[in-house]
Amino acid sequence: MPSPANESKRGKLRIYLGYAAGVGKTFQMLRDAHDAVRAGVDLVVGYFETHKRQDTLALAEGLEVIPRRPIVHRDRTFAEMDTDAILRRKPQLCLVDEFAHTNVPGTERAKRWEDVLVALDAGISVWTTLNVQHIESLNDTVFEVTGIRVRETVPDWVIKQATEIQLVDVTPEALLNRLRRGAVYTGDMALKAVESFFREANLRALRELAMRQTALEVQVRQQEYDLATASAVPSVATDSNLAQAPSTARENILLLVTPDPVTAMLIRRVRRVADYLHANCLALYVHREDHFGEVPFEEREAVEKHLNFARNLGIETRIVQGQNVAKTVADFARRNQATQIFLARPLLRTRSSLFRGNLVRDIIRLAPDLQITVVTTRETET
């Protein structure tokens, strides 16, 4: 594990977490990579797996890819990630697909996550993909749920090094539809998947597990932040504060409502997380017009539908005005003592005007002291 002295020099780790192949982890990672490149980030693709998915392959175009390293094992040649080449190139950010992958014998390290740790120690930030069933502490739970023992796992202490975890989600029904159409696997692989791991009951259980794991990671990071903050502030013992029993701060979650259809998914997700953490929950919509009534009818109608949905789930709602949406959200969060902000990345075809200029990135920049979770999904293919 890294030493505290080197922590500030290390790269940062982002994990795109899903519950099964085909939910869109690699797709989302590559889409975010293009945003990063446009923002001026020096980025390379260290390794990515298309599984012959044409949309994923097309999305990789225009990104710098580090050639794979050929490894000969038992008279066969395999192509593994070339960690040494990545270290020589030393980009700001490297994309590494399939975090839990086992390297072919003959490489310096047995696991891909070990290669990632080397890159992080060298000051290179890494984005990677992982399914929840590959988290080591969940191995027995996954076996009980699915009857399948997952052999490739990542230790929990490695997962906890991630500064950001993004849950990439799609409904089991949509995933099975993609599988049947050959958009996940092709030929016999697709048939075998439907008959074994990709049974609907398995997918529903794994999806719930991924949601709970994300909520747990959020809670752990908030607790670590609270402890670090408390230890950094010197305290003086007095009769008055010694007489007060220590209190457990309750989580306060703020979710951002937009006209985008993915907001409904975000509301459901935050309700589950809030229930799991026993947290307070508040839904916020920000408009730029002088009055909410001046918001265009179509947008106002969509927002009112989402706000009503949130209220039906017992979530308090607020509507505020602000020309700078990101700043308004950050200021509102602090005024209302929010500990976490949940955002949904909009679908490609329905980008809300609120997200022009990358609202997600701006909120993260303006609220570095808050835990921010970006819930992502991908468009349902027709």
BALOBA-1460 file (C-alpha; in Angstrom, 3 decimals):
// residues 382
<rec num="1" residu="m" x="0.000" y="0.000" z="0.000"/>
<rec num="2" residu="p" x="1.213" y="3.569" z="-0.687"/>
<rec num="3" residu="s" x="2.852" y="5.494" z="2.118"/>
<rec num="4" residu="p" x="1.229" y="8.767" z="3.298"/>
<rec num="5" residu="a" x="4.380" y="10.675" z="2.341"/>
<rec num="6" residu="n" x="3.924" y="9.757" z="-1.318"/>
<rec num="7" residu="e" x="0.143" y="10.165" z="-1.377"/>
<rec num="8" residu="s" x="0.157" y="13.703" z="-2.787"/>
<rec num="9" residu="k" x="2.449" y="12.685" z="-5.645"/>
<rec num="10" residu="r" x="0.415" y="9.667" z="-6.708"/>
<rec num="11" residu="g" x="-2.022" y="9.596" z="-9.555"/>
<rec num="12" residu="k" x="-5.750" y="9.441" z="-8.835"/>
<rec num="13" residu="l" x="-7.888" y="6.381" z="-9.499"/>
<rec num="14" residu="r" x="-11.406" y="6.456" z="-10.922"/>
<rec num="15" residu="i" x="-13.402" y="3.212" z="-11.149"/>
<rec num="16" residu="y" x="-16.361" y="2.757" z="-13.487"/>
<rec num="17" residu="l" x="-18.396" y="0.159" z="-11.600"/>
<rec num="18" residu="g" x="-21.051" y="-2.061" z="-13.157"/>
<rec num="19" residu="y" x="-22.798" y="-5.331" z="-12.431"/>
<rec num="20" residu="a" x="-22.249" y="-7.230" z="-15.689"/>
<rec num="21" residu="a" x="-20.568" y="-7.082" z="-19.068"/>
<rec num="22" residu="g" x="-22.449" y="-4.853" z="-21.486"/>
<rec num="23" residu="v" x="-23.825" y="-2.247" z="-19.066"/>
<rec num="24" residu="g" x="-21.641" y="0.415" z="-20.689"/>
<rec num="25" residu="k" x="-18.589" y="0.865" z="-18.461"/>
<rec num="26" residu="t" x="-16.012" y="1.038" z="-21.256"/>
<rec num="27" residu="f" x="-18.368" y="3.102" z="-23.402"/>
<rec num="28" residu="q" x="-18.814" y="5.661" z="-20.605"/>
<rec num="29" residu="m" x="-15.092" y="5.742" z="-19.831"/>
<rec num="30" residu="l" x="-14.221" y="6.446" z="-23.476"/>
<rec num="31" residu="r" x="-16.913" y="9.110" z="-23.755"/>
<rec num="32" residu="d" x="-15.535" y="10.849" z="-20.666"/>
<rec num="33" residu="a" x="-12.041" y="10.521" z="-22.146"/>
<rec num="34" residu="h" x="-13.018" y="12.661" z="-25.127"/>
<rec num="35" residu="d" x="-14.308" y="15.338" z="-22.726"/>
<rec num="36" residu="a" x="-10.979" y="15.200" z="-20.885"/>
<rec num="37" residu="v" x="-8.945" y="15.518" z="-24.097"/>
<rec num="38" residu="r" x="-11.030" y="18.502" z="-25.179"/>
<rec num="39" residu="a" x="-10.281" y="20.034" z="-21.767"/>
<rec num="40" residu="g" x="-6.553" y="19.719" z="-22.460"/>
<rec num="41" residu="v" x="-5.731" y="16.567" z="-20.474"/>
<rec num="42" residu="d" x="-2.762" y="14.532" z="-21.771"/>
<rec num="43" residu="l" x="-4.486" y="11.152" z="-22.072"/>
<rec num="44" residu="v" x="-3.629" y="7.731" z="-23.479"/>
<rec num="45" residu="v" x="-5.484" y="4.437" z="-23.718"/>
<rec num="46" residu="g" x="-3.360" y="1.818" z="-21.986"/>
<rec num="47" residu="y" x="-5.761" y="-1.041" z="-22.662"/>
<rec num="48" residu="f" x="-9.364" y="-1.372" z="-23.710"/>
<rec num="49" residu="e" x="-11.462" y="-4.332" z="-24.796"/>
<rec num="50" residu="t" x="-14.157" y="-3.874" z="-27.458"/>
<rec num="51" residu="h" x="-15.569" y="-7.433" z="-27.444"/>
<rec num="52" residu="k" x="-16.355" y="-6.599" z="-31.099"/>
<rec num="53" residu="r" x="-18.861" y="-3.930" z="-30.032"/>
<rec num="54" residu="q" x="-18.867" y="-1.441" z="-32.869"/>
<rec num="55" residu="d" x="-20.100" y="1.538" z="-30.816"/>
<rec num="56" residu="t" x="-17.247" y="1.051" z="-28.344"/>
<rec num="57" residu="l" x="-14.691" y="0.638" z="-31.113"/>
<rec num="58" residu="a" x="-15.884" y="3.795" z="-32.854"/>
<rec num="59" residu="l" x="-15.696" y="5.799" z="-29.633"/>
<rec num="60" residu="a" x="-12.001" y="4.964" z="-29.252"/>
<rec num="61" residu="e" x="-11.157" y="6.710" z="-32.523"/>
<rec num="62" residu="g" x="-9.150" y="9.880" z="-32.038"/>
<rec num="63" residu="l" x="-7.594" y="8.763" z="-28.746"/>
<rec num="64" residu="e" x="-3.907" y="7.890" z="-28.432"/>
<rec num="65" residu="v" x="-3.546" y="4.152" z="-27.844"/>
<rec num="66" residu="i" x="-0.422" y="2.531" z="-26.388"/>
<rec num="67" residu="p" x="0.302" y="-0.639" z="-28.431"/>
<rec num="68" residu="r" x="-0.096" y="-3.891" z="-26.532"/>
<rec num="69" residu="r" x="2.867" y="-6.013" z="-25.556"/>
<rec num="70" residu="p" x="3.054" y="-9.521" z="-27.092"/>
<rec num="71" residu="i" x="3.667" y="-12.304" z="-24.555"/>
<rec num="72" residu="v" x="4.365" y="-15.894" z="-25.644"/>
<rec num="73" residu="h" x="2.943" y="-18.566" z="-23.342"/>
<rec num="74" residu="r" x="2.672" y="-22.261" z="-24.200"/>
<rec num="75" residu="d" x="3.348" y="-21.638" z="-27.886"/>
<rec num="76" residu="r" x="0.615" y="-19.019" z="-28.086"/>
<rec num="77" residu="t" x="1.034" y="-15.261" z="-28.332"/>
<rec num="78" residu="f" x="-1.090" y="-13.032" z="-26.124"/>
<rec num="79" residu="a" x="-1.368" y="-9.253" z="-26.145"/>
<rec num="80" residu="e" x="-1.130" y="-7.644" z="-22.711"/>
<rec num="81" residu="m" x="-1.012" y="-4.033" z="-21.542"/>
<rec num="82" residu="d" x="2.489" y="-2.572" z="-21.942"/>
<rec num="83" residu="t" x="2.970" y="-0.974" z="-18.531"/>
<rec num="84" residu="d" x="6.598" y="-0.040" z="-19.223"/>
<rec num="85" residu="a" x="5.583" y="1.828" z="-22.383"/>
<rec num="86" residu="i" x="2.954" y="3.735" z="-20.392"/>
<rec num="87" residu="l" x="5.536" y="4.693" z="-17.778"/>
<rec num="88" residu="r" x="7.925" y="5.911" z="-20.481"/>
<rec num="89" residu="r" x="5.145" y="7.944" z="-22.128"/>
<rec num="90" residu="k" x="4.031" y="9.267" z="-18.688"/>
<rec num="91" residu="p" x="0.681" y="10.860" z="-19.576"/>
<rec num="92" residu="q" x="-1.483" y="12.711" z="-17.080"/>
<rec num="93" residu="l" x="-4.230" y="10.133" z="-17.452"/>
<rec num="94" residu="c" x="-4.350" y="6.531" z="-18.666"/>
<rec num="95" residu="l" x="-7.426" y="4.416" z="-19.453"/>
<rec num="96" residu="v" x="-7.172" y="0.782" z="-18.364"/>
<rec num="97" residu="d" x="-10.063" y="-1.559" z="-19.099"/>
<rec num="98" residu="e" x="-10.859" y="-4.718" z="-17.083"/>
<rec num="99" residu="f" x="-9.241" y="-3.910" z="-13.745"/>
<rec num="100" residu="a" x="-9.554" y="-7.477" z="-12.420"/>
<rec num="101" residu="h" x="-7.826" y="-9.121" z="-15.417"/>
<rec num="102" residu="t" x="-5.206" y="-11.818" z="-14.747"/>
<rec num="103" residu="n" x="-2.032" y="-11.274" z="-16.784"/>
<rec num="104" residu="v" x="-0.511" y="-14.036" z="-18.844"/>
<rec num="105" residu="p" x="2.379" y="-15.842" z="-17.074"/>
<rec num="106" residu="g" x="5.629" y="-14.224" z="-18.093"/>
<rec num="107" residu="t" x="4.642" y="-10.664" z="-17.279"/>
<rec num="108" residu="e" x="6.225" y="-8.791" z="-14.372"/>
<rec num="109" residu="r" x="3.004" y="-8.700" z="-12.358"/>
<rec num="110" residu="a" x="0.231" y="-11.269" z="-12.020"/>
<rec num="111" residu="k" x="-2.748" y="-8.886" z="-12.051"/>
<rec num="112" residu="r" x="-3.691" y="-5.827" z="-14.040"/>
<rec num="113" residu="w" x="-4.618" y="-3.970" z="-10.874"/>
<rec num="114" residu="e" x="-0.981" y="-4.372" z="-9.835"/>
<rec num="115" residu="d" x="0.058" y="-2.675" z="-13.089"/>
<rec num="116" residu="v" x="-2.364" y="0.131" z="-12.285"/>
<rec num="117" residu="l" x="-0.795" y="0.628" z="-8.849"/>
<rec num="118" residu="v" x="2.605" y="0.993" z="-10.518"/>
<rec num="119" residu="a" x="1.197" y="3.687" z="-12.805"/>
<rec num="120" residu="l" x="-0.416" y="5.494" z="-9.847"/>
<rec num="121" residu="d" x="2.873" y="5.428" z="-7.932"/>
<rec num="122" residu="a" x="4.523" y="7.025" z="-10.971"/>
<rec num="123" residu="g" x="2.110" y="9.961" z="-10.763"/>
<rec num="124" residu="i" x="-0.186" y="8.822" z="-13.597"/>
<rec num="125" residu="s" x="-3.915" y="9.010" z="-12.935"/>
<rec num="126" residu="v" x="-5.934" y="6.006" z="-14.094"/>
<rec num="127" residu="w" x="-9.548" y="5.411" z="-15.106"/>
<rec num="128" residu="t" x="-10.546" y="1.757" z="-15.077"/>
<rec num="129" residu="t" x="-13.591" y="-0.533" z="-15.312"/>
<rec num="130" residu="l" x="-14.792" y="-3.162" z="-12.866"/>
<rec num="131" residu="n" x="-17.864" y="-5.298" z="-12.240"/>
<rec num="132" residu="v" x="-19.086" y="-5.625" z="-8.667"/>
<rec num="133" residu="q" x="-18.659" y="-9.421" z="-8.650"/>
<rec num="134" residu="h" x="-14.881" y="-8.954" z="-8.908"/>
<rec num="135" residu="i" x="-14.604" y="-7.217" z="-5.515"/>
<rec num="136" residu="e" x="-12.875" y="-9.693" z="-3.243"/>
<rec num="137" residu="s" x="-15.021" y="-9.270" z="-0.121"/>
<rec num="138" residu="l" x="-18.163" y="-9.967" z="-2.167"/>
<rec num="139" residu="n" x="-16.905" y="-13.237" z="-3.640"/>
<rec num="140" residu="d" x="-18.932" y="-15.486" z="-1.332"/>
<rec num="141" residu="t" x="-22.026" y="-13.323" z="-1.652"/>
<rec num="142" residu="v" x="-21.841" y="-13.456" z="-5.447"/>
<rec num="143" residu="f" x="-21.442" y="-17.249" z="-5.310"/>
<rec num="144" residu="e" x="-24.512" y="-17.565" z="-3.072"/>
<rec num="145" residu="v" x="-26.563" y="-15.358" z="-5.389"/>
<rec num="146" residu="t" x="-25.491" y="-16.728" z="-8.754"/>
<rec num="147" residu="g" x="-24.020" y="-20.159" z="-8.044"/>
<rec num="148" residu="i" x="-20.916" y="-19.070" z="-9.967"/>
<rec num="149" residu="r" x="-17.534" y="-18.652" z="-8.300"/>
<rec num="150" residu="v" x="-15.710" y="-15.639" z="-9.732"/>
<rec num="151" residu="r" x="-11.984" y="-16.385" z="-9.922"/>
<rec num="152" residu="e" x="-10.612" y="-12.944" z="-10.801"/>
<rec num="153" residu="t" x="-10.934" y="-10.537" z="-7.884"/>
<rec num="154" residu="v" x="-9.515" y="-7.212" z="-6.737"/>
<rec num="155" residu="p" x="-8.652" y="-6.732" z="-3.033"/>
<rec num="156" residu="d" x="-10.828" y="-4.275" z="-1.160"/>
<rec num="157" residu="w" x="-7.824" y="-2.217" z="-0.055"/>
<rec num="158" residu="v" x="-7.151" y="-1.519" z="-3.732"/>
<rec num="159" residu="i" x="-10.763" y="-0.431" z="-4.340"/>
<rec num="160" residu="k" x="-10.526" y="1.947" z="-1.389"/>
<rec num="161" residu="q" x="-7.687" y="3.801" z="-3.100"/>
<rec num="162" residu="a" x="-10.134" y="5.105" z="-5.699"/>
<rec num="163" residu="t" x="-10.851" y="8.798" z="-5.286"/>
<rec num="164" residu="e" x="-13.967" y="8.420" z="-7.435"/>
<rec num="165" residu="i" x="-16.342" y="5.559" z="-8.219"/>
<rec num="166" residu="q" x="-18.943" y="5.979" z="-10.952"/>
<rec num="167" residu="l" x="-21.833" y="3.539" z="-11.088"/>
<rec num="168" residu="v" x="-22.729" y="2.722" z="-14.702"/>
<rec num="169" residu="d" x="-26.192" y="1.251" z="-14.830"/>
<rec num="170" residu="v" x="-28.787" y="-0.169" z="-17.194"/>
<rec num="171" residu="t" x="-31.873" y="-2.231" z="-16.367"/>
<rec num="172" residu="p" x="-31.585" y="-6.038" z="-16.564"/>
<rec num="173" residu="e" x="-34.329" y="-6.043" z="-19.195"/>
<rec num="174" residu="a" x="-32.394" y="-3.658" z="-21.414"/>
<rec num="175" residu="l" x="-29.162" y="-5.596" z="-20.901"/>
<rec num="176" residu="l" x="-30.794" y="-8.904" z="-21.831"/>
<rec num="177" residu="n" x="-32.275" y="-7.273" z="-24.911"/>
<rec num="178" residu="r" x="-28.812" y="-6.108" z="-25.956"/>
<rec num="179" residu="l" x="-27.440" y="-9.587" z="-25.312"/>
<rec num="180" residu="r" x="-30.094" y="-11.264" z="-27.473"/>
<rec num="181" residu="r" x="-29.339" y="-8.862" z="-30.320"/>
<rec num="182" residu="g" x="-25.646" y="-9.701" z="-30.174"/>
<rec num="183" residu="a" x="-24.611" y="-6.288" z="-28.858"/>
<rec num="184" residu="v" x="-22.772" y="-7.773" z="-25.846"/>
<rec num="185" residu="y" x="-21.504" y="-11.138" z="-27.079"/>
<rec num="186" residu="t" x="-21.957" y="-12.852" z="-30.414"/>
<rec num="187" residu="g" x="-22.852" y="-16.368" z="-31.484"/>
<rec num="188" residu="d" x="-22.491" y="-19.220" z="-28.994"/>
<rec num="189" residu="m" x="-21.091" y="-16.903" z="-26.313"/>
<rec num="190" residu="a" x="-24.376" y="-14.997" z="-26.195"/>
<rec num="191" residu="l" x="-26.425" y="-18.203" z="-25.902"/>
<rec num="192" residu="k" x="-24.219" y="-19.568" z="-23.117"/>
<rec num="193" residu="a" x="-24.380" y="-16.250" z="-21.261"/>
<rec num="194" residu="v" x="-28.201" y="-16.193" z="-21.267"/>
<rec num="195" residu="e" x="-28.282" y="-19.787" z="-19.990"/>
<rec num="196" residu="s" x="-25.821" y="-19.206" z="-17.155"/>
<rec num="197" residu="f" x="-24.581" y="-15.955" z="-15.674"/>
<rec num="198" residu="f" x="-27.017" y="-13.667" z="-17.521"/>
<rec num="199" residu="r" x="-30.191" y="-15.097" z="-16.036"/>
<rec num="200" residu="e" x="-32.520" y="-12.254" z="-15.090"/>
<rec num="201" residu="a" x="-32.569" y="-13.183" z="-11.391"/>
<rec num="202" residu="n" x="-28.768" y="-13.066" z="-11.308"/>
<rec num="203" residu="l" x="-28.658" y="-9.686" z="-12.985"/>
<rec num="204" residu="r" x="-31.199" y="-8.165" z="-10.626"/>
<rec num="205" residu="a" x="-29.291" y="-9.412" z="-7.585"/>
<rec num="206" residu="l" x="-25.947" y="-8.190" z="-8.939"/>
<rec num="207" residu="r" x="-27.412" y="-4.815" z="-9.816"/>
<rec num="208" residu="e" x="-28.682" y="-4.361" z="-6.269"/>
<rec num="209" residu="l" x="-25.274" y="-5.423" z="-4.977"/>
<rec num="210" residu="a" x="-23.570" y="-2.801" z="-7.147"/>
<rec num="211" residu="m" x="-25.905" y="-0.104" z="-5.824"/>
<rec num="212" residu="r" x="-25.241" y="-1.083" z="-2.220"/>
<rec num="213" residu="q" x="-21.498" y="-1.214" z="-2.803"/>
<rec num="214" residu="t" x="-21.541" y="2.282" z="-4.298"/>
<rec num="215" residu="a" x="-23.466" y="3.590" z="-1.311"/>
<rec num="216" residu="l" x="-21.000" y="1.913" z="1.035"/>
<rec num="217" residu="e" x="-18.005" y="3.431" z="-0.745"/>
<rec num="218" residu="v" x="-19.611" y="6.860" z="-0.498"/>
<rec num="219" residu="q" x="-20.180" y="6.376" z="3.229"/>
<rec num="220" residu="v" x="-16.620" y="5.205" z="3.868"/>
<rec num="221" residu="r" x="-15.118" y="8.158" z="2.010"/>
<rec num="222" residu="q" x="-17.310" y="10.608" z="3.891"/>
<rec num="223" residu="q" x="-16.297" y="9.100" z="7.223"/>
<rec num="224" residu="e" x="-12.624" y="9.313" z="6.251"/>
<rec num="225" residu="y" x="-13.101" y="12.942" z="5.256"/>
<rec num="226" residu="d" x="-14.866" y="13.747" z="8.538"/>
<rec num="227" residu="l" x="-12.079" y="12.103" z="10.558"/>
<rec num="228" residu="a" x="-9.383" y="13.923" z="8.596"/>
<rec num="229" residu="t" x="-11.174" y="17.242" z="9.055"/>
<rec num="230" residu="a" x="-11.675" y="16.681" z="12.781"/>
<rec num="231" residu="s" x="-8.032" y="15.704" z="13.337"/>
<rec num="232" residu="a" x="-6.835" y="18.791" z="11.451"/>
<rec num="233" residu="v" x="-8.693" y="21.186" z="13.792"/>
<rec num="234" residu="p" x="-7.078" y="21.643" z="17.229"/>
<rec num="235" residu="s" x="-9.502" y="21.389" z="20.112"/>
<rec num="236" residu="v" x="-9.357" y="22.763" z="23.660"/>
<rec num="237" residu="a" x="-11.074" y="20.795" z="26.399"/>
<rec num="238" residu="t" x="-13.477" y="22.823" z="28.526"/>
<rec num="239" residu="d" x="-16.078" y="21.893" z="31.082"/>
<rec num="240" residu="s" x="-18.852" y="22.755" z="28.613"/>
<rec num="241" residu="n" x="-17.687" y="20.661" z="25.688"/>
<rec num="242" residu="l" x="-16.621" y="17.756" z="27.920"/>
<rec num="243" residu="a" x="-20.162" y="17.618" z="29.230"/>
<rec num="244" residu="q" x="-21.550" y="17.204" z="25.718"/>
<rec num="245" residu="a" x="-21.892" y="13.634" z="24.454"/>
<rec num="246" residu="p" x="-20.310" y="13.063" z="21.034"/>
<rec num="247" residu="s" x="-22.886" y="13.116" z="18.255"/>
<rec num="248" residu="t" x="-22.963" y="11.177" z="15.016"/>
<rec num="249" residu="a" x="-23.400" y="13.576" z="12.099"/>
<rec num="250" residu="r" x="-26.200" y="12.524" z="9.770"/>
<rec num="251" residu="e" x="-25.599" y="12.434" z="6.024"/>
<rec num="252" residu="n" x="-27.343" y="15.139" z="3.997"/>
<rec num="253" residu="i" x="-27.699" y="14.264" z="0.309"/>
<rec num="254" residu="l" x="-28.434" y="16.856" z="-2.360"/>
<rec num="255" residu="l" x="-29.519" y="15.662" z="-5.800"/>
<rec num="256" residu="l" x="-29.706" y="17.917" z="-8.845"/>
<rec num="257" residu="v" x="-32.916" y="17.776" z="-10.865"/>
<rec num="258" residu="t" x="-32.796" y="18.571" z="-14.592"/>
<rec num="259" residu="p" x="-35.347" y="18.136" z="-17.417"/>
<rec num="260" residu="d" x="-33.327" y="15.169" z="-18.700"/>
<rec num="261" residu="p" x="-35.139" y="11.788" z="-18.483"/>
<rec num="262" residu="v" x="-32.218" y="10.266" z="-16.541"/>
<rec num="263" residu="t" x="-33.281" y="12.393" z="-13.552"/>
<rec num="264" residu="a" x="-35.964" y="9.813" z="-12.728"/>
<rec num="265" residu="m" x="-33.257" y="7.160" z="-12.497"/>
<rec num="266" residu="l" x="-31.164" y="9.469" z="-10.322"/>
<rec num="267" residu="i" x="-34.080" y="10.081" z="-7.926"/>
<rec num="268" residu="r" x="-34.686" y="6.350" z="-7.505"/>
<rec num="269" residu="r" x="-30.992" y="5.720" z="-6.947"/>
<rec num="270" residu="v" x="-30.604" y="8.495" z="-4.374"/>
<rec num="271" residu="r" x="-33.693" y="7.296" z="-2.515"/>
<rec num="272" residu="r" x="-32.087" y="3.849" z="-2.149"/>
<rec num="273" residu="v" x="-28.753" y="5.326" z="-1.065"/>
<rec num="274" residu="a" x="-30.460" y="7.643" z="1.423"/>
<rec num="275" residu="d" x="-32.380" y="4.710" z="2.897"/>
<rec num="276" residu="y" x="-29.189" y="2.684" z="3.154"/>
<rec num="277" residu="l" x="-27.297" y="5.511" z="4.874"/>
<rec num="278" residu="h" x="-30.302" y="6.743" z="6.896"/>
<rec num="279" residu="a" x="-29.619" y="10.112" z="5.300"/>
<rec num="280" residu="n" x="-31.624" y="13.280" z="4.780"/>
<rec num="281" residu="c" x="-32.383" y="13.971" z="1.126"/>
<rec num="282" residu="l" x="-33.126" y="17.144" z="-0.822"/>
<rec num="283" residu="a" x="-33.816" y="17.599" z="-4.552"/>
<rec num="284" residu="l" x="-32.791" y="20.890" z="-6.173"/>
<rec num="285" residu="y" x="-33.666" y="22.453" z="-9.527"/>
<rec num="286" residu="v" x="-31.847" y="25.586" z="-10.712"/>
<rec num="287" residu="h" x="-33.200" y="27.820" z="-13.494"/>
<rec num="288" residu="r" x="-31.652" y="30.902" z="-15.084"/>
<rec num="289" residu="e" x="-34.874" y="32.832" z="-15.758"/>
<rec num="290" residu="d" x="-36.141" y="35.516" z="-13.375"/>
<rec num="291" residu="h" x="-39.109" y="33.335" z="-12.414"/>
<rec num="292" residu="f" x="-39.817" y="29.605" z="-12.703"/>
<rec num="293" residu="g" x="-42.932" y="30.410" z="-14.730"/>
<rec num="294" residu="e" x="-40.710" y="31.848" z="-17.474"/>
<rec num="295" residu="v" x="-38.932" y="28.520" z="-18.009"/>
<rec num="296" residu="p" x="-39.899" y="27.091" z="-21.438"/>
<rec num="297" residu="f" x="-43.045" y="24.973" z="-21.145"/>
<rec num="298" residu="e" x="-41.479" y="21.653" z="-22.234"/>
<rec num="299" residu="e" x="-38.608" y="22.011" z="-19.783"/>
<rec num="300" residu="r" x="-40.867" y="23.190" z="-16.955"/>
<rec num="301" residu="e" x="-43.244" y="20.279" z="-17.527"/>
<rec num="302" residu="a" x="-40.391" y="17.746" z="-17.347"/>
<rec num="303" residu="v" x="-38.965" y="19.351" z="-14.198"/>
<rec num="304" residu="e" x="-42.350" y="19.438" z="-12.451"/>
<rec num="305" residu="k" x="-42.810" y="15.747" z="-13.258"/>
<rec num="306" residu="h" x="-39.446" y="14.916" z="-11.674"/>
<rec num="307" residu="l" x="-40.080" y="17.094" z="-8.631"/>
<rec num="308" residu="n" x="-43.468" y="15.442" z="-8.073"/>
<rec num="309" residu="f" x="-41.832" y="12.042" z="-8.394"/>
<rec num="310" residu="a" x="-39.249" y="13.031" z="-5.785"/>
<rec num="311" residu="r" x="-41.967" y="14.278" z="-3.413"/>
<rec num="312" residu="n" x="-43.861" y="10.993" z="-3.836"/>
<rec num="313" residu="l" x="-40.726" y="9.224" z="-2.619"/>
<rec num="314" residu="g" x="-40.527" y="11.443" z="0.436"/>
<rec num="315" residu="i" x="-37.788" y="13.741" z="-0.846"/>
<rec num="316" residu="e" x="-37.989" y="17.456" z="-0.078"/>
<rec num="317" residu="t" x="-37.707" y="19.681" z="-3.168"/>
<rec num="318" residu="r" x="-36.470" y="23.205" z="-3.827"/>
<rec num="319" residu="i" x="-36.477" y="25.500" z="-6.887"/>
<rec num="320" residu="v" x="-33.952" y="28.343" z="-6.995"/>
<rec num="321" residu="q" x="-32.777" y="30.879" z="-9.549"/>
<rec num="322" residu="g" x="-29.155" y="31.358" z="-10.556"/>
<rec num="323" residu="q" x="-27.288" y="32.416" z="-13.687"/>
<rec num="324" residu="n" x="-24.275" y="30.242" z="-12.852"/>
<rec num="325" residu="v" x="-25.840" y="26.842" z="-12.207"/>
<rec num="326" residu="a" x="-22.690" y="25.141" z="-10.883"/>
<rec num="327" residu="k" x="-21.952" y="27.953" z="-8.416"/>
<rec num="328" residu="t" x="-25.597" y="28.049" z="-7.338"/>
<rec num="329" residu="v" x="-25.546" y="24.304" z="-6.624"/>
<rec num="330" residu="a" x="-22.269" y="24.486" z="-4.686"/>
<rec num="331" residu="d" x="-23.421" y="27.495" z="-2.616"/>
<rec num="332" residu="f" x="-26.810" y="25.905" z="-1.930"/>
<rec num="333" residu="a" x="-25.133" y="22.674" z="-0.816"/>
<rec num="334" residu="r" x="-22.977" y="24.501" z="1.721"/>
<rec num="335" residu="r" x="-25.815" y="26.662" z="3.036"/>
<rec num="336" residu="n" x="-27.902" y="23.541" z="3.615"/>
<rec num="337" residu="q" x="-24.998" y="21.557" z="5.089"/>
<rec num="338" residu="a" x="-25.065" y="18.903" z="2.364"/>
<rec num="339" residu="t" x="-22.408" y="16.227" z="2.759"/>
<rec num="340" residu="q" x="-22.955" y="14.645" z="-0.657"/>
<rec num="341" residu="i" x="-24.106" y="15.802" z="-4.083"/>
<rec num="342" residu="f" x="-25.569" y="13.343" z="-6.576"/>
<rec num="343" residu="l" x="-25.640" y="14.220" z="-10.274"/>
<rec num="344" residu="a" x="-26.773" y="12.289" z="-13.340"/>
<rec num="345" residu="r" x="-24.846" y="12.520" z="-16.585"/>
<rec num="346" residu="p" x="-27.425" y="13.233" z="-19.313"/>
<rec num="347" residu="l" x="-27.974" y="11.003" z="-22.324"/>
<rec num="348" residu="l" x="-26.181" y="11.934" z="-25.534"/>
<rec num="349" residu="r" x="-29.367" y="12.707" z="-27.453"/>
<rec num="350" residu="t" x="-31.009" y="14.678" z="-24.673"/>
<rec num="351" residu="r" x="-28.240" y="16.924" z="-23.367"/>
<rec num="352" residu="s" x="-29.928" y="19.568" z="-21.236"/>
<rec num="353" residu="s" x="-28.929" y="23.186" z="-21.771"/>
<rec num="354" residu="l" x="-27.853" y="23.157" z="-18.115"/>
<rec num="355" residu="f" x="-24.985" y="20.845" z="-18.995"/>
<rec num="356" residu="r" x="-23.402" y="23.101" z="-21.601"/>
<rec num="357" residu="g" x="-19.816" y="23.757" z="-20.544"/>
<rec num="358" residu="n" x="-19.716" y="20.521" z="-18.537"/>
<rec num="359" residu="l" x="-21.765" y="21.235" z="-15.429"/>
<rec num="360" residu="v" x="-20.538" y="18.076" z="-13.696"/>
<rec num="361" residu="r" x="-16.893" y="19.112" z="-13.979"/>
<rec num="362" residu="d" x="-17.666" y="22.659" z="-12.796"/>
<rec num="363" residu="i" x="-19.536" y="21.455" z="-9.698"/>
<rec num="364" residu="i" x="-16.674" y="19.103" z="-8.800"/>
<rec num="365" residu="r" x="-14.248" y="22.025" z="-9.167"/>
<rec num="366" residu="l" x="-16.361" y="24.402" z="-7.074"/>
<rec num="367" residu="a" x="-17.160" y="21.892" z="-4.317"/>
<rec num="368" residu="p" x="-13.920" y="19.945" z="-3.715"/>
<rec num="369" residu="d" x="-14.812" y="19.551" z="-0.035"/>
<rec num="370" residu="l" x="-18.017" y="17.622" z="-0.753"/>
<rec num="371" residu="q" x="-18.498" y="14.005" z="-1.803"/>
<rec num="372" residu="i" x="-19.838" y="14.104" z="-5.362"/>
<rec num="373" residu="t" x="-21.270" y="11.022" z="-7.068"/>
<rec num="374" residu="v" x="-21.976" y="11.033" z="-10.807"/>
<rec num="375" residu="v" x="-24.533" y="8.381" z="-11.705"/>
<rec num="376" residu="t" x="-24.218" y="7.350" z="-15.327"/>
<rec num="377" residu="t" x="-26.286" y="5.256" z="-17.680"/>
<rec num="378" residu="r" x="-26.236" y="4.676" z="-21.388"/>
<rec num="379" residu="e" x="-28.914" y="5.111" z="-23.981"/>
<rec num="380" residu="t" x="-31.175" y="2.142" z="-24.645"/>
<rec num="381" residu="e" x="-30.460" y="1.013" z="-28.173"/>
<rec num="382" residu="t" x="-33.319" y="0.491" z="-30.561"/>
